Amino acid sequence: MIVCLCHRVSDRDIERAVGSGTHCFEVLQDETRLASSCGCCLDCAREVFDAALAAPCARRIPIAAVATAEP
């Protein structure tokens, strides 16, 4: 579903950004311009973002953490 009509940002775009490592809503806004024009989508966008963060697949171990871990 399209969350932000002004910038054509969908729920899948938000989920993809979270899956790629975006864990701060303000960073998501900078990357997608989400909720930066009229602001009508802010509440819905925040709900989709929070749900994507809470999803089990969003909890990935950063590559740097794996590379520096001792055996």
Sequence and secondary structure as in RCSB ss.txt:
>XXXX:A:sequence
MIVCLCHRVSDRDIERAVGSGTHCFEVLQDETRLASSCGCCLDCAREVFDAALAAPCARRIPIAAVATAEP
>XXXX:A:secstr
 EEETTTTEEHHHHHHHHHTT   HHHHHHHH TT SS TTHHHHHHHHHHHHHSGGG    HHHHHH   
